[in-house]
Amino acid sequence: MDEYGLEGNPDYLAERADDAVASGDIAELGVVDLTLRLVAVRAVLCPEYSPIPATLLS
């Protein structure tokens, strides 16, 4: 979900997480907020762009 979808329905992710846990499909669920640069994403998805450097933290 992008920031625009979240602005229109800010409770959506929490509701879906609660539904998944309540149904027993998932024992625990966390939502991670990511900030990505579109240029960096395209560089990974489209080989014609140069790759972005990455470091494994753990």
N, CA, C, O and CB atoms as a CASP TS submission, in Angstrom:
PFRMAT TS
TARGET T0000
AUTHOR 0000-0000-0000
METHOD Language model
MODEL 1
PARENT N/A
ATOM      1  N   MET     1       0.847  -1.157   0.000  1.00  0.00           N
ATOM      2  CA  MET     1       0.000   0.000   0.000  1.00  0.00           C
ATOM      3  C   MET     1       0.899   1.227   0.000  1.00  0.00           C
ATOM      4  O   MET     1       1.881   1.295   0.739  1.00  0.00           O
ATOM      5  CB  MET     1      -0.967  -0.006   1.212  1.00  0.00           C
ATOM      6  N   ASP     2       0.560   2.165  -0.812  1.00  0.00           N
ATOM      7  CA  ASP     2       1.363   3.396  -0.840  1.00  0.00           C
ATOM      8  C   ASP     2       0.805   4.410   0.162  1.00  0.00           C
ATOM      9  O   ASP     2      -0.228   4.185   0.793  1.00  0.00           O
ATOM     10  CB  ASP     2       1.386   4.007  -2.273  1.00  0.00           C
ATOM     11  N   GLU     3       1.511   5.517   0.286  1.00  0.00           N
ATOM     12  CA  GLU     3       1.116   6.521   1.272  1.00  0.00           C
ATOM     13  C   GLU     3      -0.244   7.126   0.961  1.00  0.00           C
ATOM     14  O   GLU     3      -0.938   7.579   1.871  1.00  0.00           O
ATOM     15  CB  GLU     3       2.158   7.618   1.345  1.00  0.00           C
ATOM     16  N   TYR     4      -0.640   7.141  -0.316  1.00  0.00           N
ATOM     17  CA  TYR     4      -1.922   7.719  -0.691  1.00  0.00           C
ATOM     18  C   TYR     4      -3.073   6.806  -0.277  1.00  0.00           C
ATOM     19  O   TYR     4      -4.108   7.284   0.188  1.00  0.00           O
ATOM     20  CB  TYR     4      -1.967   7.981  -2.199  1.00  0.00           C
ATOM     21  N   GLY     5      -2.901   5.511  -0.440  1.00  0.00           N
ATOM     22  CA  GLY     5      -3.909   4.559  -0.001  1.00  0.00           C
ATOM     23  C   GLY     5      -4.050   4.552   1.500  1.00  0.00           C
ATOM     24  O   GLY     5      -5.156   4.419   2.023  1.00  0.00           O
ATOM     25  N   LEU     6      -2.943   4.695   2.197  1.00  0.00           N
ATOM     26  CA  LEU     6      -2.965   4.719   3.654  1.00  0.00           C
ATOM     27  C   LEU     6      -3.653   5.983   4.165  1.00  0.00           C
ATOM     28  O   LEU     6      -4.350   5.939   5.178  1.00  0.00           O
ATOM     29  CB  LEU     6      -1.540   4.628   4.210  1.00  0.00           C
ATOM     30  N   GLU     7      -3.465   7.099   3.479  1.00  0.00           N
ATOM     31  CA  GLU     7      -4.135   8.338   3.880  1.00  0.00           C
ATOM     32  C   GLU     7      -5.645   8.200   3.765  1.00  0.00           C
ATOM     33  O   GLU     7      -6.381   8.724   4.601  1.00  0.00           O
ATOM     34  CB  GLU     7      -3.648   9.515   3.026  1.00  0.00           C
ATOM     35  N   GLY     8      -6.117   7.494   2.729  1.00  0.00           N
ATOM     36  CA  GLY     8      -7.541   7.332   2.510  1.00  0.00           C
ATOM     37  C   GLY     8      -8.197   6.355   3.472  1.00  0.00           C
ATOM     38  O   GLY     8      -9.397   6.453   3.728  1.00  0.00           O
ATOM     39  N   ASN     9      -7.433   5.421   4.005  1.00  0.00           N
ATOM     40  CA  ASN     9      -7.969   4.412   4.920  1.00  0.00           C
ATOM     41  C   ASN     9      -6.874   4.032   5.918  1.00  0.00           C
ATOM     42  O   ASN     9      -6.273   2.964   5.799  1.00  0.00           O
ATOM     43  CB  ASN     9      -8.482   3.147   4.137  1.00  0.00           C
ATOM     44  N   PRO    10      -6.612   4.887   6.889  1.00  0.00           N
ATOM     45  CA  PRO    10      -5.474   4.665   7.796  1.00  0.00           C
ATOM     46  C   PRO    10      -5.585   3.416   8.669  1.00  0.00           C
ATOM     47  O   PRO    10      -4.569   2.933   9.168  1.00  0.00           O
ATOM     48  CB  PRO    10      -5.313   5.851   8.682  1.00  0.00           C
ATOM     49  N   ASP    11      -6.793   2.879   8.867  1.00  0.00           N
ATOM     50  CA  ASP    11      -6.972   1.705   9.718  1.00  0.00           C
ATOM     51  C   ASP    11      -6.905   0.398   8.946  1.00  0.00           C
ATOM     52  O   ASP    11      -6.995  -0.670   9.551  1.00  0.00           O
ATOM     53  CB  ASP    11      -8.287   1.791  10.437  1.00  0.00           C
ATOM     54  N   TYR    12      -6.749   0.448   7.635  1.00  0.00           N
ATOM     55  CA  TYR    12      -6.815  -0.752   6.800  1.00  0.00           C
ATOM     56  C   TYR    12      -5.817  -1.828   7.222  1.00  0.00           C
ATOM     57  O   TYR    12      -6.205  -2.978   7.426  1.00  0.00           O
ATOM     58  CB  TYR    12      -6.572  -0.384   5.359  1.00  0.00           C
ATOM     59  N   LEU    13      -4.550  -1.474   7.356  1.00  0.00           N
ATOM     60  CA  LEU    13      -3.530  -2.475   7.677  1.00  0.00           C
ATOM     61  C   LEU    13      -3.747  -3.090   9.057  1.00  0.00           C
ATOM     62  O   LEU    13      -3.580  -4.298   9.225  1.00  0.00           O
ATOM     63  CB  LEU    13      -2.143  -1.850   7.605  1.00  0.00           C
ATOM     64  N   ALA    14      -4.111  -2.292  10.029  1.00  0.00           N
ATOM     65  CA  ALA    14      -4.363  -2.817  11.374  1.00  0.00           C
ATOM     66  C   ALA    14      -5.575  -3.748  11.363  1.00  0.00           C
ATOM     67  O   ALA    14      -5.564  -4.785  12.026  1.00  0.00           O
ATOM     68  CB  ALA    14      -4.583  -1.660  12.379  1.00  0.00           C
ATOM     69  N   GLU    15      -6.611  -3.388  10.621  1.00  0.00           N
ATOM     70  CA  GLU    15      -7.804  -4.242  10.532  1.00  0.00           C
ATOM     71  C   GLU    15      -7.482  -5.571   9.863  1.00  0.00           C
ATOM     72  O   GLU    15      -7.923  -6.621  10.329  1.00  0.00           O
ATOM     73  CB  GLU    15      -8.919  -3.526   9.760  1.00  0.00           C
ATOM     74  N   ARG    16      -6.724  -5.536   8.783  1.00  0.00           N
ATOM     75  CA  ARG    16      -6.375  -6.782   8.088  1.00  0.00           C
ATOM     76  C   ARG    16      -5.491  -7.653   8.975  1.00  0.00           C
ATOM     77  O   ARG    16      -5.633  -8.876   8.967  1.00  0.00           O
ATOM     78  CB  ARG    16      -5.658  -6.480   6.749  1.00  0.00           C
ATOM     79  N   ALA    17      -4.588  -7.052   9.736  1.00  0.00           N
ATOM     80  CA  ALA    17      -3.737  -7.815  10.648  1.00  0.00           C
ATOM     81  C   ALA    17      -4.585  -8.466  11.734  1.00  0.00           C
ATOM     82  O   ALA    17      -4.389  -9.640  12.048  1.00  0.00           O
ATOM     83  CB  ALA    17      -2.659  -6.906  11.278  1.00  0.00           C
ATOM     84  N   ASP    18      -5.516  -7.727  12.305  1.00  0.00           N
ATOM     85  CA  ASP    18      -6.396  -8.282  13.340  1.00  0.00           C
ATOM     86  C   ASP    18      -7.242  -9.426  12.777  1.00  0.00           C
ATOM     87  O   ASP    18      -7.418 -10.444  13.446  1.00  0.00           O
ATOM     88  CB  ASP    18      -7.311  -7.180  13.919  1.00  0.00           C
ATOM     89  N   ASP    19      -7.767  -9.272  11.556  1.00  0.00           N
ATOM     90  CA  ASP    19      -8.566 -10.322  10.921  1.00  0.00           C
ATOM     91  C   ASP    19      -7.743 -11.592  10.714  1.00  0.00           C
ATOM     92  O   ASP    19      -8.232 -12.696  10.953  1.00  0.00           O
ATOM     93  CB  ASP    19      -9.120  -9.831   9.579  1.00  0.00           C
ATOM     94  N   ALA    20      -6.510 -11.438  10.276  1.00  0.00           N
ATOM     95  CA  ALA    20      -5.653 -12.600  10.008  1.00  0.00           C
ATOM     96  C   ALA    20      -5.335 -13.354  11.298  1.00  0.00           C
ATOM     97  O   ALA    20      -5.344 -14.585  11.316  1.00  0.00           O
ATOM     98  CB  ALA    20      -4.347 -12.159   9.319  1.00  0.00           C
ATOM     99  N   VAL    21      -5.057 -12.627  12.367  1.00  0.00           N
ATOM    100  CA  VAL    21      -4.755 -13.263  13.644  1.00  0.00           C
ATOM    101  C   VAL    21      -6.023 -13.908  14.213  1.00  0.00           C
ATOM    102  O   VAL    21      -5.966 -15.028  14.721  1.00  0.00           O
ATOM    103  CB  VAL    21      -4.167 -12.232  14.647  1.00  0.00           C
ATOM    104  N   ALA    22      -7.154 -13.225  14.136  1.00  0.00           N
ATOM    105  CA  ALA    22      -8.418 -13.748  14.673  1.00  0.00           C
ATOM    106  C   ALA    22      -8.865 -15.009  13.942  1.00  0.00           C
ATOM    107  O   ALA    22      -9.465 -15.891  14.556  1.00  0.00           O
ATOM    108  CB  ALA    22      -9.511 -12.685  14.581  1.00  0.00           C
ATOM    109  N   SER    23      -8.588 -15.111  12.648  1.00  0.00           N
ATOM    110  CA  SER    23      -9.007 -16.282  11.877  1.00  0.00           C
ATOM    111  C   SER    23      -8.132 -17.499  12.154  1.00  0.00           C
ATOM    112  O   SER    23      -8.496 -18.623  11.807  1.00  0.00           O
ATOM    113  CB  SER    23      -8.981 -15.963  10.395  1.00  0.00           C
ATOM    114  N   GLY    24      -6.979 -17.277  12.780  1.00  0.00           N
ATOM    115  CA  GLY    24      -6.064 -18.374  13.046  1.00  0.00           C
ATOM    116  C   GLY    24      -5.145 -18.686  11.879  1.00  0.00           C
ATOM    117  O   GLY    24      -4.311 -19.586  11.972  1.00  0.00           O
ATOM    118  N   ASP    25      -5.287 -17.952  10.780  1.00  0.00           N
ATOM    119  CA  ASP    25      -4.412 -18.150   9.622  1.00  0.00           C
ATOM    120  C   ASP    25      -2.979 -17.764   9.931  1.00  0.00           C
ATOM    121  O   ASP    25      -2.036 -18.361   9.412  1.00  0.00           O
ATOM    122  CB  ASP    25      -4.915 -17.348   8.434  1.00  0.00           C
ATOM    123  N   ILE    26      -2.823 -16.766  10.776  1.00  0.00           N
ATOM    124  CA  ILE    26      -1.501 -16.245  11.130  1.00  0.00           C
ATOM    125  C   ILE    26      -1.455 -16.089  12.646  1.00  0.00           C
ATOM    126  O   ILE    26      -2.380 -15.534  13.241  1.00  0.00           O
ATOM    127  CB  ILE    26      -1.202 -14.876  10.405  1.00  0.00           C
ATOM    128  N   ALA    27      -0.401 -16.568  13.267  1.00  0.00           N
ATOM    129  CA  ALA    27      -0.280 -16.469  14.719  1.00  0.00           C
ATOM    130  C   ALA    27       0.121 -15.067  15.160  1.00  0.00           C
ATOM    131  O   ALA    27      -0.326 -14.583  16.200  1.00  0.00           O
ATOM    132  CB  ALA    27       0.732 -17.479  15.230  1.00  0.00           C
ATOM    133  N   GLU    28       0.959 -14.426  14.371  1.00  0.00           N
ATOM    134  CA  GLU    28       1.425 -13.094  14.720  1.00  0.00           C
ATOM    135  C   GLU    28       1.780 -12.372  13.436  1.00  0.00           C
ATOM    136  O   GLU    28       2.297 -12.974  12.495  1.00  0.00           O
ATOM    137  CB  GLU    28       2.642 -13.150  15.691  1.00  0.00           C
ATOM    138  N   LEU    29       1.507 -11.104  13.402  1.00  0.00           N
ATOM    139  CA  LEU    29       1.746 -10.338  12.187  1.00  0.00           C
ATOM    140  C   LEU    29       2.250  -8.960  12.566  1.00  0.00           C
ATOM    141  O   LEU    29       1.724  -8.324  13.479  1.00  0.00           O
ATOM    142  CB  LEU    29       0.465 -10.239  11.324  1.00  0.00           C
ATOM    143  N   GLY    30       3.265  -8.507  11.862  1.00  0.00           N
ATOM    144  CA  GLY    30       3.769  -7.164  12.070  1.00  0.00           C
ATOM    145  C   GLY    30       3.745  -6.387  10.772  1.00  0.00           C
ATOM    146  O   GLY    30       3.931  -6.957   9.697  1.00  0.00           O
ATOM    147  N   VAL    31       3.520  -5.113  10.865  1.00  0.00           N
ATOM    148  CA  VAL    31       3.510  -4.231   9.700  1.00  0.00           C
ATOM    149  C   VAL    31       4.755  -3.361   9.780  1.00  0.00           C
ATOM    150  O   VAL    31       5.009  -2.711  10.794  1.00  0.00           O
ATOM    151  CB  VAL    31       2.200  -3.356   9.639  1.00  0.00           C
ATOM    152  N   VAL    32       5.521  -3.356   8.709  1.00  0.00           N
ATOM    153  CA  VAL    32       6.756  -2.594   8.662  1.00  0.00           C
ATOM    154  C   VAL    32       6.584  -1.438   7.693  1.00  0.00           C
ATOM    155  O   VAL    32       6.191  -1.637   6.543  1.00  0.00           O
ATOM    156  CB  VAL    32       7.950  -3.488   8.251  1.00  0.00           C
ATOM    157  N   ASP    33       6.872  -0.261   8.145  1.00  0.00           N
ATOM    158  CA  ASP    33       6.783   0.932   7.309  1.00  0.00           C
ATOM    159  C   ASP    33       8.117   1.126   6.600  1.00  0.00           C
ATOM    160  O   ASP    33       9.147   1.307   7.250  1.00  0.00           O
ATOM    161  CB  ASP    33       6.410   2.191   8.156  1.00  0.00           C
ATOM    162  N   LEU    34       8.102   1.090   5.289  1.00  0.00           N
ATOM    163  CA  LEU    34       9.323   1.254   4.504  1.00  0.00           C
ATOM    164  C   LEU    34       9.275   2.556   3.722  1.00  0.00           C
ATOM    165  O   LEU    34       8.221   2.956   3.226  1.00  0.00           O
ATOM    166  CB  LEU    34       9.523   0.064   3.551  1.00  0.00           C
ATOM    167  N   THR    35      10.396   3.194   3.618  1.00  0.00           N
ATOM    168  CA  THR    35      10.531   4.351   2.752  1.00  0.00           C
ATOM    169  C   THR    35      11.533   3.979   1.670  1.00  0.00           C
ATOM    170  O   THR    35      12.693   3.682   1.954  1.00  0.00           O
ATOM    171  CB  THR    35      10.982   5.629   3.549  1.00  0.00           C
ATOM    172  N   LEU    36      11.070   3.998   0.430  1.00  0.00           N
ATOM    173  CA  LEU    36      11.916   3.602  -0.692  1.00  0.00           C
ATOM    174  C   LEU    36      11.993   4.711  -1.723  1.00  0.00           C
ATOM    175  O   LEU    36      11.038   5.458  -1.936  1.00  0.00           O
ATOM    176  CB  LEU    36      11.392   2.319  -1.336  1.00  0.00           C
ATOM    177  N   ARG    37      13.131   4.797  -2.345  1.00  0.00           N
ATOM    178  CA  ARG    37      13.267   5.727  -3.461  1.00  0.00           C
ATOM    179  C   ARG    37      12.873   4.988  -4.738  1.00  0.00           C
ATOM    180  O   ARG    37      13.389   3.901  -4.999  1.00  0.00           O
ATOM    181  CB  ARG    37      14.729   6.297  -3.560  1.00  0.00           C
ATOM    182  N   LEU    38      11.981   5.548  -5.528  1.00  0.00           N
ATOM    183  CA  LEU    38      11.503   4.915  -6.746  1.00  0.00           C
ATOM    184  C   LEU    38      12.660   4.598  -7.691  1.00  0.00           C
ATOM    185  O   LEU    38      12.651   3.563  -8.358  1.00  0.00           O
ATOM    186  CB  LEU    38      10.482   5.811  -7.441  1.00  0.00           C
ATOM    187  N   VAL    39      13.633   5.464  -7.750  1.00  0.00           N
ATOM    188  CA  VAL    39      14.798   5.237  -8.612  1.00  0.00           C
ATOM    189  C   VAL    39      15.531   3.967  -8.174  1.00  0.00           C
ATOM    190  O   VAL    39      15.950   3.177  -9.019  1.00  0.00           O
ATOM    191  CB  VAL    39      15.758   6.459  -8.573  1.00  0.00           C
ATOM    192  N   ALA    40      15.687   3.766  -6.880  1.00  0.00           N
ATOM    193  CA  ALA    40      16.373   2.581  -6.371  1.00  0.00           C
ATOM    194  C   ALA    40      15.583   1.312  -6.658  1.00  0.00           C
ATOM    195  O   ALA    40      16.164   0.284  -7.005  1.00  0.00           O
ATOM    196  CB  ALA    40      16.616   2.714  -4.875  1.00  0.00           C
ATOM    197  N   VAL    41      14.269   1.375  -6.517  1.00  0.00           N
ATOM    198  CA  VAL    41      13.426   0.212  -6.812  1.00  0.00           C
ATOM    199  C   VAL    41      13.521  -0.137  -8.292  1.00  0.00           C
ATOM    200  O   VAL    41      13.678  -1.306  -8.646  1.00  0.00           O
ATOM    201  CB  VAL    41      11.953   0.483  -6.415  1.00  0.00           C
ATOM    202  N   ARG    42      13.428   0.850  -9.141  1.00  0.00           N
ATOM    203  CA  ARG    42      13.528   0.594 -10.589  1.00  0.00           C
ATOM    204  C   ARG    42      14.892   0.026 -10.963  1.00  0.00           C
ATOM    205  O   ARG    42      14.997  -0.802 -11.868  1.00  0.00           O
ATOM    206  CB  ARG    42      13.271   1.883 -11.379  1.00  0.00           C
ATOM    207  N   ALA    43      15.912   0.461 -10.280  1.00  0.00           N
ATOM    208  CA  ALA    43      17.258  -0.049 -10.567  1.00  0.00           C
ATOM    209  C   ALA    43      17.341  -1.549 -10.282  1.00  0.00           C
ATOM    210  O   ALA    43      18.044  -2.275 -10.984  1.00  0.00           O
ATOM    211  CB  ALA    43      18.312   0.709  -9.733  1.00  0.00           C
ATOM    212  N   VAL    44      16.632  -2.012  -9.262  1.00  0.00           N
ATOM    213  CA  VAL    44      16.626  -3.430  -8.935  1.00  0.00           C
ATOM    214  C   VAL    44      15.715  -4.200  -9.878  1.00  0.00           C
ATOM    215  O   VAL    44      16.071  -5.289 -10.327  1.00  0.00           O
ATOM    216  CB  VAL    44      16.189  -3.642  -7.489  1.00  0.00           C
ATOM    217  N   LEU    45      14.558  -3.656 -10.180  1.00  0.00           N
ATOM    218  CA  LEU    45      13.583  -4.359 -11.010  1.00  0.00           C
ATOM    219  C   LEU    45      13.920  -4.350 -12.497  1.00  0.00           C
ATOM    220  O   LEU    45      13.543  -5.266 -13.227  1.00  0.00           O
ATOM    221  CB  LEU    45      12.233  -3.755 -10.810  1.00  0.00           C
ATOM    222  N   CYS    46      14.619  -3.331 -12.937  1.00  0.00           N
ATOM    223  CA  CYS    46      14.927  -3.187 -14.367  1.00  0.00           C
ATOM    224  C   CYS    46      16.442  -3.259 -14.554  1.00  0.00           C
ATOM    225  O   CYS    46      17.159  -2.341 -14.156  1.00  0.00           O
ATOM    226  CB  CYS    46      14.358  -1.837 -14.938  1.00  0.00           C
ATOM    227  N   PRO    47      16.930  -4.337 -15.153  1.00  0.00           N
ATOM    228  CA  PRO    47      18.382  -4.534 -15.261  1.00  0.00           C
ATOM    229  C   PRO    47      19.116  -3.448 -16.038  1.00  0.00           C
ATOM    230  O   PRO    47      20.331  -3.310 -15.891  1.00  0.00           O
ATOM    231  CB  PRO    47      18.651  -5.844 -15.907  1.00  0.00           C
ATOM    232  N   GLU    48      18.422  -2.684 -16.848  1.00  0.00           N
ATOM    233  CA  GLU    48      19.118  -1.657 -17.607  1.00  0.00           C
ATOM    234  C   GLU    48      19.572  -0.493 -16.730  1.00  0.00           C
ATOM    235  O   GLU    48      20.434   0.291 -17.128  1.00  0.00           O
ATOM    236  CB  GLU    48      18.229  -1.147 -18.714  1.00  0.00           C
ATOM    237  N   TYR    49      18.995  -0.383 -15.547  1.00  0.00           N
ATOM    238  CA  TYR    49      19.443   0.629 -14.614  1.00  0.00           C
ATOM    239  C   TYR    49      20.607   0.076 -13.810  1.00  0.00           C
ATOM    240  O   TYR    49      20.741  -1.139 -13.663  1.00  0.00           O
ATOM    241  CB  TYR    49      18.292   1.080 -13.687  1.00  0.00           C
ATOM    242  N   SER    50      21.448   0.957 -13.290  1.00  0.00           N
ATOM    243  CA  SER    50      22.583   0.502 -12.492  1.00  0.00           C
ATOM    244  C   SER    50      22.098   0.039 -11.119  1.00  0.00           C
ATOM    245  O   SER    50      21.157   0.622 -10.580  1.00  0.00           O
ATOM    246  CB  SER    50      23.637   1.628 -12.347  1.00  0.00           C
ATOM    247  N   PRO    51      22.708  -0.981 -10.545  1.00  0.00           N
ATOM    248  CA  PRO    51      22.256  -1.510  -9.252  1.00  0.00           C
ATOM    249  C   PRO    51      22.587  -0.560  -8.102  1.00  0.00           C
ATOM    250  O   PRO    51      23.482   0.279  -8.208  1.00  0.00           O
ATOM    251  CB  PRO    51      22.891  -2.878  -8.990  1.00  0.00           C
ATOM    252  N   ILE    52      21.850  -0.708  -7.004  1.00  0.00           N
ATOM    253  CA  ILE    52      22.120   0.083  -5.812  1.00  0.00           C
ATOM    254  C   ILE    52      22.969  -0.753  -4.860  1.00  0.00           C
ATOM    255  O   ILE    52      22.779  -1.966  -4.778  1.00  0.00           O
ATOM    256  CB  ILE    52      20.796   0.546  -5.127  1.00  0.00           C
ATOM    257  N   PRO    53      23.899  -0.130  -4.140  1.00  0.00           N
ATOM    258  CA  PRO    53      24.707  -0.881  -3.166  1.00  0.00           C
ATOM    259  C   PRO    53      23.846  -1.227  -1.951  1.00  0.00           C
ATOM    260  O   PRO    53      22.940  -0.478  -1.587  1.00  0.00           O
ATOM    261  CB  PRO    53      25.966  -0.061  -2.730  1.00  0.00           C
ATOM    262  N   ALA    54      24.138  -2.359  -1.336  1.00  0.00           N
ATOM    263  CA  ALA    54      23.399  -2.785  -0.143  1.00  0.00           C
ATOM    264  C   ALA    54      24.364  -3.417   0.847  1.00  0.00           C
ATOM    265  O   ALA    54      25.397  -3.971   0.468  1.00  0.00           O
ATOM    266  CB  ALA    54      22.264  -3.782  -0.512  1.00  0.00           C
ATOM    267  N   THR    55      24.008  -3.324   2.116  1.00  0.00           N
ATOM    268  CA  THR    55      24.781  -3.934   3.185  1.00  0.00           C
ATOM    269  C   THR    55      23.843  -4.780   4.022  1.00  0.00           C
ATOM    270  O   THR    55      22.776  -4.313   4.420  1.00  0.00           O
ATOM    271  CB  THR    55      25.497  -2.863   4.055  1.00  0.00           C
ATOM    272  N   LEU    56      24.223  -6.013   4.295  1.00  0.00           N
ATOM    273  CA  LEU    56      23.443  -6.887   5.138  1.00  0.00           C
ATOM    274  C   LEU    56      23.707  -6.523   6.597  1.00  0.00           C
ATOM    275  O   LEU    56      24.847  -6.564   7.059  1.00  0.00           O
ATOM    276  CB  LEU    56      23.778  -8.373   4.858  1.00  0.00           C
ATOM    277  N   LEU    57      22.643  -6.168   7.317  1.00  0.00           N
ATOM    278  CA  LEU    57      22.802  -5.725   8.702  1.00  0.00           C
ATOM    279  C   LEU    57      22.796  -6.867   9.686  1.00  0.00           C
ATOM    280  O   LEU    57      23.444  -6.785  10.729  1.00  0.00           O
ATOM    281  CB  LEU    57      21.719  -4.761   9.061  1.00  0.00           C
ATOM    282  N   SER    58      22.082  -7.928   9.380  1.00  0.00           N
ATOM    283  CA  SER    58      22.077  -9.074  10.301  1.00  0.00           C
ATOM    284  C   SER    58      21.723 -10.340   9.556  1.00  0.00           C
ATOM    285  O   SER    58      21.666 -11.413  10.156  1.00  0.00           O
ATOM    286  CB  SER    58      21.089  -8.848  11.458  1.00  0.00           C
TER
END
